[in-house]
């Protein structure tokens, strides 16, 4: 059952507190005013209505009550502002009177468990958070707190929460995962013959040999490393065959009581085997010198992709590309505006590929900027075609299209450069450098909560 509003945050204990303790700090007080508008909760209601239409369950009025969505949104905003994990978030809010009052949690009430907050984050999804951001921007424009006149657009890589991938490292991870999942399934179906052997020790010997060989830095070392990598692929292939036999045996034994759990575990093992088989195939292609398309860089986050942006410090990044658009009231130095919901696609899409999604966001919000500033990664023809319906007065593309007088060009060039600083600010302050949620869906959820927290802070600064 959906619960929207929190109960009264005050209790008898509050009467004994000094006035200074009960007053929120200036930044939290400004955020509290913005989040007190109950209209911002309607996207949550629409999400529950959608779940009712999809499942037929009466999730709005029946079942176990959720925590107050008003409290949940405030908890997630704090999490993104301070870059806390779920456990740290719950601990900090529990120990702080100010944070309790901001989240509408009484001193006599228990803070929601971290697992509750974590599961709600996935259940609500990215699109609902995007709707919250859109509702906030519409509210700011409607109440004339914010008048967008210009927009600057830039794309950035949001890294996945994975370590630097190597073929041998992925093979080693695959052997461990298949052995672990195989033990669970064998125990569930009481299977003694069919099992997945743990080849971690043999794999460790190969990895150490690769490390010693690489240090020699010679032509012979390269061929030897390829030979050792091929051997890791062979070890992985044996584990894959055993995993498939065990999954088949589990499906045959899935009868009567507990059949659903056995089938679920067998499907999970088969899924891991499919991912590991892709790693083994990549190793064969590398040994043969064949190009590898749609490379898998993580078993636990298969949606992550290798991305090359030409950076000296990070020539290769592993994650996802998001296009961020900041609408501002002017193009002066230090201009700070609101970020729109991000436009994104899997892989390494070009700037022009993501631009129509960004333009669709501007049109959806009814924003027609007079000036648009873009970096040199945008091509003139596709960009002007995508922006045609907005009819901006000036479209500035660094190094490609610089309209107006020299003074206007300098102003827009400086304004566009500020997009780099804004992206850096979002990465350092709001966690857009690395998504801690797995998969493309998790990364979108992570990104949208960061954008919402930034927009709330921006409007709060204007109110103070």
One Martini backbone bead per residue (centre of mass of N, CA, C, O) as a GRO file, in nm:
protein
  464
    1UNK     BB    1   0.096   0.036   0.022
    2UNK     BB    2   0.064   0.368  -0.031
    3UNK     BB    3   0.279   0.625   0.116
    4UNK     BB    4   0.319   0.970   0.120
    5UNK     BB    5   0.291   1.089   0.408
    6UNK     BB    6   0.414   1.199   0.689
    7UNK     BB    7   0.426   1.222   1.001
    8UNK     BB    8   0.467   1.379   1.274
    9UNK     BB    9   0.782   1.496   1.389
   10UNK     BB   10   0.669   1.562   1.652
   11UNK     BB   11   0.727   1.535   2.010
   12UNK     BB   12   0.777   1.533   2.345
   13UNK     BB   13   1.091   1.570   2.322
   14UNK     BB   14   1.093   1.858   2.183
   15UNK     BB   15   1.033   2.036   2.441
   16UNK     BB   16   1.345   1.989   2.555
   17UNK     BB   17   1.451   2.150   2.325
   18UNK     BB   18   1.618   2.373   2.180
   19UNK     BB   19   1.570   2.596   1.932
   20UNK     BB   20   1.838   2.546   1.770
   21UNK     BB   21   1.785   2.239   1.723
   22UNK     BB   22   1.502   2.269   1.562
   23UNK     BB   23   1.657   2.424   1.358
   24UNK     BB   24   1.741   2.446   1.045
   25UNK     BB   25   1.955   2.474   0.830
   26UNK     BB   26   1.970   2.670   0.559
   27UNK     BB   27   1.984   2.448   0.337
   28UNK     BB   28   1.757   2.260   0.451
   29UNK     BB   29   1.532   2.473   0.462
   30UNK     BB   30   1.520   2.522   0.155
   31UNK     BB   31   1.458   2.228   0.078
   32UNK     BB   32   1.201   2.198   0.247
   33UNK     BB   33   1.031   2.399   0.085
   34UNK     BB   34   1.045   2.253  -0.190
   35UNK     BB   35   0.943   1.957  -0.070
   36UNK     BB   36   0.646   2.057   0.038
   37UNK     BB   37   0.535   1.998  -0.236
   38UNK     BB   38   0.288   1.765  -0.324
   39UNK     BB   39   0.314   1.759  -0.640
   40UNK     BB   40   0.591   1.592  -0.643
   41UNK     BB   41   0.431   1.304  -0.580
   42UNK     BB   42   0.276   1.215  -0.845
   43UNK     BB   43   0.485   1.026  -0.985
   44UNK     BB   44   0.449   0.803  -0.772
   45UNK     BB   45   0.153   0.743  -0.824
   46UNK     BB   46   0.190   0.666  -1.125
   47UNK     BB   47   0.374   0.425  -1.071
   48UNK     BB   48   0.161   0.258  -0.912
   49UNK     BB   49  -0.050   0.254  -1.137
   50UNK     BB   50   0.127   0.102  -1.339
   51UNK     BB   51   0.161  -0.151  -1.162
   52UNK     BB   52  -0.140  -0.220  -1.160
   53UNK     BB   53  -0.172  -0.255  -1.471
   54UNK     BB   54   0.052  -0.484  -1.498
   55UNK     BB   55  -0.047  -0.685  -1.239
   56UNK     BB   56  -0.337  -0.625  -1.069
   57UNK     BB   57  -0.246  -0.513  -0.810
   58UNK     BB   58  -0.337  -0.345  -0.500
   59UNK     BB   59  -0.091  -0.118  -0.433
   60UNK     BB   60  -0.249   0.140  -0.323
   61UNK     BB   61  -0.458  -0.014  -0.086
   62UNK     BB   62  -0.285  -0.278  -0.049
   63UNK     BB   63  -0.096  -0.406   0.189
   64UNK     BB   64   0.206  -0.317   0.271
   65UNK     BB   65   0.329  -0.042   0.386
   66UNK     BB   66   0.504   0.210   0.306
   67UNK     BB   67   0.703   0.440   0.318
   68UNK     BB   68   0.725   0.759   0.307
   69UNK     BB   69   0.784   0.937   0.022
   70UNK     BB   70   0.878   1.194   0.154
   71UNK     BB   71   1.113   1.053   0.302
   72UNK     BB   72   1.255   0.911   0.068
   73UNK     BB   73   1.337   1.159  -0.099
   74UNK     BB   74   1.509   1.290   0.126
   75UNK     BB   75   1.708   1.059   0.158
   76UNK     BB   76   1.817   1.062  -0.139
   77UNK     BB   77   1.919   1.350  -0.139
   78UNK     BB   78   2.127   1.308   0.085
   79UNK     BB   79   2.286   1.083  -0.051
   80UNK     BB   80   2.383   1.261  -0.296
   81UNK     BB   81   2.505   1.508  -0.149
   82UNK     BB   82   2.707   1.308   0.046
   83UNK     BB   83   2.784   1.026  -0.068
   84UNK     BB   84   2.620   0.787   0.048
   85UNK     BB   85   2.537   0.508   0.172
   86UNK     BB   86   2.286   0.333   0.303
   87UNK     BB   87   2.407   0.286   0.585
   88UNK     BB   88   2.511   0.571   0.632
   89UNK     BB   89   2.244   0.715   0.605
   90UNK     BB   90   2.098   0.581   0.844
   91UNK     BB   91   2.308   0.658   1.061
   92UNK     BB   92   2.303   0.970   1.026
   93UNK     BB   93   1.998   1.015   1.070
   94UNK     BB   94   1.981   0.882   1.352
   95UNK     BB   95   2.209   1.098   1.484
   96UNK     BB   96   2.024   1.340   1.364
   97UNK     BB   97   1.803   1.590   1.420
   98UNK     BB   98   1.802   1.749   1.158
   99UNK     BB   99   1.763   1.504   0.962
  100UNK     BB  100   1.501   1.406   1.084
  101UNK     BB  101   1.333   1.664   1.033
  102UNK     BB  102   1.377   1.669   0.728
  103UNK     BB  103   1.255   1.356   0.698
  104UNK     BB  104   1.011   1.320   0.895
  105UNK     BB  105   1.145   1.204   1.178
  106UNK     BB  106   1.103   1.101   1.471
  107UNK     BB  107   1.259   1.043   1.775
  108UNK     BB  108   1.053   0.782   1.826
  109UNK     BB  109   1.150   0.690   1.544
  110UNK     BB  110   1.242   0.474   1.302
  111UNK     BB  111   1.462   0.429   1.070
  112UNK     BB  112   1.482   0.310   0.782
  113UNK     BB  113   1.596   0.056   0.632
  114UNK     BB  114   1.831   0.000   0.393
  115UNK     BB  115   1.670  -0.215   0.230
  116UNK     BB  116   1.419  -0.042   0.182
  117UNK     BB  117   1.557   0.183   0.019
  118UNK     BB  118   1.689   0.006  -0.198
  119UNK     BB  119   1.428  -0.126  -0.315
  120UNK     BB  120   1.280   0.140  -0.388
  121UNK     BB  121   1.480   0.243  -0.597
  122UNK     BB  122   1.416   0.017  -0.804
  123UNK     BB  123   1.105   0.036  -0.814
  124UNK     BB  124   1.080   0.329  -0.921
  125UNK     BB  125   1.308   0.433  -1.091
  126UNK     BB  126   1.406   0.659  -1.342
  127UNK     BB  127   1.146   0.793  -1.462
  128UNK     BB  128   1.033   0.906  -1.197
  129UNK     BB  129   1.272   1.094  -1.140
  130UNK     BB  130   1.241   1.255  -1.399
  131UNK     BB  131   0.957   1.363  -1.323
  132UNK     BB  132   1.054   1.520  -1.079
  133UNK     BB  133   1.238   1.710  -1.236
  134UNK     BB  134   1.023   1.826  -1.423
  135UNK     BB  135   0.839   1.937  -1.200
  136UNK     BB  136   1.052   2.132  -1.086
  137UNK     BB  137   1.097   2.303  -1.343
  138UNK     BB  138   0.803   2.389  -1.389
  139UNK     BB  139   0.771   2.529  -1.116
  140UNK     BB  140   0.998   2.739  -1.156
  141UNK     BB  141   0.876   2.868  -1.415
  142UNK     BB  142   0.587   2.935  -1.314
  143UNK     BB  143   0.701   3.110  -1.053
  144UNK     BB  144   0.951   3.284  -1.166
  145UNK     BB  145   1.240   3.174  -1.066
  146UNK     BB  146   1.281   3.068  -1.372
  147UNK     BB  147   1.452   3.177  -1.692
  148UNK     BB  148   1.513   3.029  -1.979
  149UNK     BB  149   1.774   3.118  -2.245
  150UNK     BB  150   1.998   2.888  -2.215
  151UNK     BB  151   2.213   2.618  -2.356
  152UNK     BB  152   2.426   2.346  -2.247
  153UNK     BB  153   2.602   2.071  -2.412
  154UNK     BB  154   2.712   1.748  -2.280
  155UNK     BB  155   2.922   1.466  -2.270
  156UNK     BB  156   2.957   1.167  -2.060
  157UNK     BB  157   3.120   0.940  -1.845
  158UNK     BB  158   2.974   0.670  -1.662
  159UNK     BB  159   3.101   0.466  -1.455
  160UNK     BB  160   3.144   0.157  -1.372
  161UNK     BB  161   3.160  -0.088  -1.103
  162UNK     BB  162   3.469  -0.161  -1.220
  163UNK     BB  163   3.739  -0.313  -1.308
  164UNK     BB  164   3.997  -0.361  -1.493
  165UNK     BB  165   3.980  -0.539  -1.784
  166UNK     BB  166   4.057  -0.883  -1.854
  167UNK     BB  167   4.054  -1.185  -1.990
  168UNK     BB  168   4.178  -1.342  -1.751
  169UNK     BB  169   4.010  -1.204  -1.528
  170UNK     BB  170   3.733  -1.299  -1.636
  171UNK     BB  171   3.793  -1.600  -1.623
  172UNK     BB  172   3.841  -1.611  -1.318
  173UNK     BB  173   3.561  -1.504  -1.236
  174UNK     BB  174   3.398  -1.730  -1.381
  175UNK     BB  175   3.501  -1.972  -1.218
  176UNK     BB  176   3.397  -1.876  -0.941
  177UNK     BB  177   3.095  -1.837  -1.009
  178UNK     BB  178   3.031  -2.125  -1.108
  179UNK     BB  179   3.114  -2.269  -0.848
  180UNK     BB  180   2.919  -2.127  -0.656
  181UNK     BB  181   2.650  -2.183  -0.808
  182UNK     BB  182   2.690  -2.491  -0.820
  183UNK     BB  183   2.679  -2.550  -0.518
  184UNK     BB  184   2.394  -2.445  -0.469
  185UNK     BB  185   2.247  -2.635  -0.671
  186UNK     BB  186   2.349  -2.911  -0.568
  187UNK     BB  187   2.223  -2.877  -0.285
  188UNK     BB  188   1.924  -2.839  -0.378
  189UNK     BB  189   1.926  -3.134  -0.553
  190UNK     BB  190   2.121  -3.351  -0.442
  191UNK     BB  191   2.398  -3.353  -0.605
  192UNK     BB  192   2.699  -3.564  -0.667
  193UNK     BB  193   2.805  -3.583  -0.962
  194UNK     BB  194   2.712  -3.317  -1.066
  195UNK     BB  195   2.961  -3.059  -1.115
  196UNK     BB  196   3.160  -2.764  -1.028
  197UNK     BB  197   3.470  -2.699  -1.057
  198UNK     BB  198   3.729  -2.548  -0.876
  199UNK     BB  199   3.974  -2.335  -1.068
  200UNK     BB  200   4.130  -2.112  -0.903
  201UNK     BB  201   4.420  -2.218  -0.870
  202UNK     BB  202   4.488  -2.258  -1.169
  203UNK     BB  203   4.426  -1.964  -1.242
  204UNK     BB  204   4.637  -1.831  -1.054
  205UNK     BB  205   4.885  -1.944  -1.198
  206UNK     BB  206   4.835  -1.798  -1.469
  207UNK     BB  207   4.828  -1.504  -1.363
  208UNK     BB  208   5.117  -1.502  -1.245
  209UNK     BB  209   5.256  -1.568  -1.512
  210UNK     BB  210   5.163  -1.314  -1.658
  211UNK     BB  211   5.295  -1.107  -1.468
  212UNK     BB  212   5.590  -1.204  -1.514
  213UNK     BB  213   5.594  -1.172  -1.826
  214UNK     BB  214   5.527  -0.867  -1.859
  215UNK     BB  215   5.795  -0.755  -1.726
  216UNK     BB  216   5.985  -0.808  -1.979
  217UNK     BB  217   5.912  -0.649  -2.238
  218UNK     BB  218   5.872  -0.844  -2.500
  219UNK     BB  219   5.801  -1.022  -2.779
  220UNK     BB  220   5.789  -1.303  -2.637
  221UNK     BB  221   5.595  -1.222  -2.409
  222UNK     BB  222   5.342  -1.181  -2.580
  223UNK     BB  223   5.307  -1.475  -2.678
  224UNK     BB  224   5.297  -1.597  -2.391
  225UNK     BB  225   5.045  -1.447  -2.295
  226UNK     BB  226   4.854  -1.565  -2.508
  227UNK     BB  227   4.892  -1.859  -2.419
  228UNK     BB  228   4.789  -1.821  -2.125
  229UNK     BB  229   4.511  -1.706  -2.201
  230UNK     BB  230   4.415  -1.960  -2.350
  231UNK     BB  231   4.422  -2.138  -2.093
  232UNK     BB  232   4.201  -1.985  -1.941
  233UNK     BB  233   3.981  -2.049  -2.150
  234UNK     BB  234   3.986  -2.358  -2.109
  235UNK     BB  235   3.904  -2.360  -1.812
  236UNK     BB  236   3.635  -2.216  -1.856
  237UNK     BB  237   3.508  -2.420  -2.053
  238UNK     BB  238   3.484  -2.652  -1.849
  239UNK     BB  239   3.294  -2.505  -1.653
  240UNK     BB  240   3.064  -2.461  -1.854
  241UNK     BB  241   2.996  -2.759  -1.912
  242UNK     BB  242   2.929  -2.832  -1.616
  243UNK     BB  243   2.703  -2.621  -1.578
  244UNK     BB  244   2.512  -2.731  -1.796
  245UNK     BB  245   2.474  -3.012  -1.676
  246UNK     BB  246   2.360  -2.918  -1.403
  247UNK     BB  247   2.115  -2.760  -1.515
  248UNK     BB  248   1.985  -3.005  -1.654
  249UNK     BB  249   1.951  -3.176  -1.398
  250UNK     BB  250   1.767  -2.971  -1.249
  251UNK     BB  251   1.533  -2.976  -1.457
  252UNK     BB  252   1.469  -3.282  -1.419
  253UNK     BB  253   1.425  -3.246  -1.085
  254UNK     BB  254   1.180  -3.043  -1.124
  255UNK     BB  255   0.971  -3.164  -0.878
  256UNK     BB  256   0.737  -3.046  -0.699
  257UNK     BB  257   0.874  -2.951  -0.430
  258UNK     BB  258   1.075  -2.677  -0.521
  259UNK     BB  259   1.076  -2.628  -0.835
  260UNK     BB  260   1.101  -2.321  -0.865
  261UNK     BB  261   1.382  -2.292  -0.727
  262UNK     BB  262   1.537  -2.480  -0.920
  263UNK     BB  263   1.477  -2.328  -1.184
  264UNK     BB  264   1.600  -2.061  -1.096
  265UNK     BB  265   1.890  -2.165  -1.042
  266UNK     BB  266   1.934  -2.281  -1.327
  267UNK     BB  267   1.898  -2.014  -1.479
  268UNK     BB  268   2.130  -1.865  -1.340
  269UNK     BB  269   2.358  -2.057  -1.430
  270UNK     BB  270   2.304  -2.027  -1.736
  271UNK     BB  271   2.362  -1.723  -1.746
  272UNK     BB  272   2.655  -1.739  -1.654
  273UNK     BB  273   2.744  -1.927  -1.885
  274UNK     BB  274   2.689  -1.727  -2.116
  275UNK     BB  275   2.890  -1.510  -2.025
  276UNK     BB  276   3.142  -1.697  -2.020
  277UNK     BB  277   3.127  -1.773  -2.320
  278UNK     BB  278   3.190  -1.490  -2.420
  279UNK     BB  279   3.473  -1.480  -2.300
  280UNK     BB  280   3.587  -1.728  -2.448
  281UNK     BB  281   3.539  -1.604  -2.731
  282UNK     BB  282   3.721  -1.356  -2.695
  283UNK     BB  283   3.983  -1.511  -2.659
  284UNK     BB  284   3.984  -1.646  -2.938
  285UNK     BB  285   3.981  -1.381  -3.102
  286UNK     BB  286   4.245  -1.267  -2.991
  287UNK     BB  287   4.433  -1.499  -3.079
  288UNK     BB  288   4.334  -1.466  -3.391
  289UNK     BB  289   4.301  -1.141  -3.450
  290UNK     BB  290   4.012  -1.058  -3.403
  291UNK     BB  291   3.752  -0.866  -3.391
  292UNK     BB  292   3.563  -0.708  -3.117
  293UNK     BB  293   3.226  -0.706  -3.056
  294UNK     BB  294   3.066  -0.631  -2.788
  295UNK     BB  295   3.227  -0.620  -2.530
  296UNK     BB  296   3.297  -0.783  -2.233
  297UNK     BB  297   3.380  -0.625  -1.900
  298UNK     BB  298   3.145  -0.773  -1.717
  299UNK     BB  299   2.968  -1.007  -1.539
  300UNK     BB  300   2.798  -0.805  -1.338
  301UNK     BB  301   2.804  -0.576  -1.595
  302UNK     BB  302   2.697  -0.621  -1.917
  303UNK     BB  303   2.630  -0.311  -2.007
  304UNK     BB  304   2.905  -0.239  -2.014
  305UNK     BB  305   3.145  -0.023  -2.191
  306UNK     BB  306   3.388   0.057  -2.402
  307UNK     BB  307   3.549   0.390  -2.388
  308UNK     BB  308   3.664   0.641  -2.621
  309UNK     BB  309   3.784   1.002  -2.569
  310UNK     BB  310   4.100   1.098  -2.574
  311UNK     BB  311   4.230   1.072  -2.302
  312UNK     BB  312   4.523   1.077  -2.130
  313UNK     BB  313   4.444   0.959  -1.845
  314UNK     BB  314   4.172   0.811  -2.001
  315UNK     BB  315   4.150   0.625  -2.275
  316UNK     BB  316   3.988   0.409  -2.098
  317UNK     BB  317   3.643   0.341  -2.049
  318UNK     BB  318   3.382   0.195  -1.821
  319UNK     BB  319   3.037   0.226  -1.938
  320UNK     BB  320   2.853   0.531  -1.989
  321UNK     BB  321   2.656   0.752  -2.190
  322UNK     BB  322   2.580   1.100  -2.118
  323UNK     BB  323   2.354   1.372  -2.177
  324UNK     BB  324   2.396   1.709  -2.074
  325UNK     BB  325   2.159   1.974  -1.984
  326UNK     BB  326   2.194   2.331  -1.931
  327UNK     BB  327   1.977   2.568  -1.805
  328UNK     BB  328   1.982   2.925  -1.837
  329UNK     BB  329   1.944   3.280  -1.789
  330UNK     BB  330   2.249   3.305  -1.882
  331UNK     BB  331   2.607   3.384  -2.007
  332UNK     BB  332   2.757   3.429  -1.766
  333UNK     BB  333   2.964   3.418  -1.530
  334UNK     BB  334   2.865   3.156  -1.325
  335UNK     BB  335   2.641   3.011  -1.447
  336UNK     BB  336   2.338   2.865  -1.299
  337UNK     BB  337   2.137   2.581  -1.351
  338UNK     BB  338   1.939   2.333  -1.499
  339UNK     BB  339   1.901   1.988  -1.521
  340UNK     BB  340   1.826   1.757  -1.737
  341UNK     BB  341   1.734   1.478  -1.832
  342UNK     BB  342   1.906   1.227  -1.952
  343UNK     BB  343   2.070   1.124  -2.244
  344UNK     BB  344   2.067   0.773  -2.362
  345UNK     BB  345   2.291   0.495  -2.457
  346UNK     BB  346   2.423   0.225  -2.555
  347UNK     BB  347   2.754   0.248  -2.553
  348UNK     BB  348   2.913   0.482  -2.810
  349UNK     BB  349   2.764   0.747  -2.867
  350UNK     BB  350   2.709   1.017  -3.033
  351UNK     BB  351   2.617   1.335  -3.003
  352UNK     BB  352   2.398   1.328  -3.235
  353UNK     BB  353   2.237   1.082  -3.120
  354UNK     BB  354   2.148   1.234  -2.837
  355UNK     BB  355   2.015   1.509  -2.914
  356UNK     BB  356   1.711   1.441  -2.965
  357UNK     BB  357   1.654   1.377  -2.663
  358UNK     BB  358   1.717   1.662  -2.559
  359UNK     BB  359   1.510   1.813  -2.732
  360UNK     BB  360   1.263   1.661  -2.622
  361UNK     BB  361   1.291   1.777  -2.335
  362UNK     BB  362   1.253   2.074  -2.407
  363UNK     BB  363   0.971   2.039  -2.537
  364UNK     BB  364   0.829   1.910  -2.290
  365UNK     BB  365   0.897   2.185  -2.111
  366UNK     BB  366   0.880   2.448  -2.295
  367UNK     BB  367   1.179   2.507  -2.408
  368UNK     BB  368   1.322   2.809  -2.583
  369UNK     BB  369   1.618   2.879  -2.662
  370UNK     BB  370   1.826   3.136  -2.788
  371UNK     BB  371   2.086   2.967  -2.687
  372UNK     BB  372   2.345   2.738  -2.813
  373UNK     BB  373   2.600   2.526  -2.660
  374UNK     BB  374   2.876   2.348  -2.814
  375UNK     BB  375   3.089   2.117  -2.899
  376UNK     BB  376   3.306   1.967  -3.142
  377UNK     BB  377   3.134   1.683  -3.154
  378UNK     BB  378   2.943   1.839  -3.326
  379UNK     BB  379   2.755   1.846  -3.613
  380UNK     BB  380   2.614   2.074  -3.809
  381UNK     BB  381   2.380   1.938  -3.960
  382UNK     BB  382   2.240   1.757  -3.736
  383UNK     BB  383   2.212   1.987  -3.532
  384UNK     BB  384   2.031   2.189  -3.693
  385UNK     BB  385   1.807   1.980  -3.739
  386UNK     BB  386   1.736   1.920  -3.435
  387UNK     BB  387   1.698   2.252  -3.368
  388UNK     BB  388   1.472   2.369  -3.555
  389UNK     BB  389   1.212   2.376  -3.364
  390UNK     BB  390   1.340   2.587  -3.153
  391UNK     BB  391   1.467   2.845  -3.280
  392UNK     BB  392   1.744   2.962  -3.239
  393UNK     BB  393   1.952   3.230  -3.265
  394UNK     BB  394   2.206   3.068  -3.142
  395UNK     BB  395   2.463   2.833  -3.270
  396UNK     BB  396   2.726   2.689  -3.087
  397UNK     BB  397   3.028   2.540  -3.234
  398UNK     BB  398   3.322   2.440  -3.158
  399UNK     BB  399   3.511   2.499  -3.453
  400UNK     BB  400   3.242   2.525  -3.662
  401UNK     BB  401   3.012   2.730  -3.520
  402UNK     BB  402   3.028   3.105  -3.507
  403UNK     BB  403   2.815   3.330  -3.441
  404UNK     BB  404   2.845   3.652  -3.490
  405UNK     BB  405   3.029   3.832  -3.319
  406UNK     BB  406   3.317   3.836  -3.142
  407UNK     BB  407   3.178   3.886  -2.875
  408UNK     BB  408   2.974   3.652  -2.896
  409UNK     BB  409   3.183   3.428  -2.930
  410UNK     BB  410   3.327   3.467  -2.660
  411UNK     BB  411   3.081   3.426  -2.481
  412UNK     BB  412   3.003   3.134  -2.586
  413UNK     BB  413   3.276   3.003  -2.534
  414UNK     BB  414   3.272   3.048  -2.229
  415UNK     BB  415   3.001   2.910  -2.176
  416UNK     BB  416   3.078   2.628  -2.284
  417UNK     BB  417   3.317   2.574  -2.090
  418UNK     BB  418   3.128   2.549  -1.836
  419UNK     BB  419   3.037   2.254  -1.890
  420UNK     BB  420   3.291   2.117  -1.780
  421UNK     BB  421   3.255   2.218  -1.488
  422UNK     BB  422   2.975   2.096  -1.441
  423UNK     BB  423   3.051   1.801  -1.480
  424UNK     BB  424   3.264   1.799  -1.256
  425UNK     BB  425   3.068   1.874  -1.029
  426UNK     BB  426   2.880   1.625  -1.058
  427UNK     BB  427   3.102   1.417  -1.001
  428UNK     BB  428   3.212   1.522  -0.721
  429UNK     BB  429   2.924   1.595  -0.565
  430UNK     BB  430   2.692   1.370  -0.716
  431UNK     BB  431   2.818   1.086  -0.840
  432UNK     BB  432   2.883   1.088  -1.177
  433UNK     BB  433   3.149   0.913  -1.201
  434UNK     BB  434   3.004   0.655  -1.042
  435UNK     BB  435   2.814   0.374  -1.053
  436UNK     BB  436   2.667   0.166  -0.789
  437UNK     BB  437   2.474   0.054  -1.003
  438UNK     BB  438   2.369  -0.200  -1.184
  439UNK     BB  439   2.342  -0.140  -1.490
  440UNK     BB  440   2.158   0.062  -1.690
  441UNK     BB  441   1.928   0.113  -1.494
  442UNK     BB  442   2.102   0.187  -1.248
  443UNK     BB  443   2.247   0.426  -1.382
  444UNK     BB  444   1.994   0.597  -1.429
  445UNK     BB  445   1.911   0.623  -1.137
  446UNK     BB  446   2.171   0.757  -1.037
  447UNK     BB  447   2.164   1.005  -1.225
  448UNK     BB  448   1.880   1.124  -1.152
  449UNK     BB  449   1.939   1.177  -0.853
  450UNK     BB  450   2.172   1.374  -0.902
  451UNK     BB  451   2.009   1.584  -1.063
  452UNK     BB  452   1.794   1.645  -0.850
  453UNK     BB  453   1.989   1.744  -0.629
  454UNK     BB  454   2.106   1.977  -0.792
  455UNK     BB  455   1.843   2.136  -0.851
  456UNK     BB  456   1.769   2.183  -0.557
  457UNK     BB  457   2.024   2.342  -0.483
  458UNK     BB  458   1.987   2.570  -0.686
  459UNK     BB  459   1.712   2.675  -0.577
  460UNK     BB  460   1.806   2.712  -0.283
  461UNK     BB  461   2.014   2.934  -0.339
  462UNK     BB  462   1.803   3.139  -0.452
  463UNK     BB  463   1.633   3.151  -0.177
  464UNK     BB  464   1.870   3.259   0.023
   0.00000   0.00000   0.00000
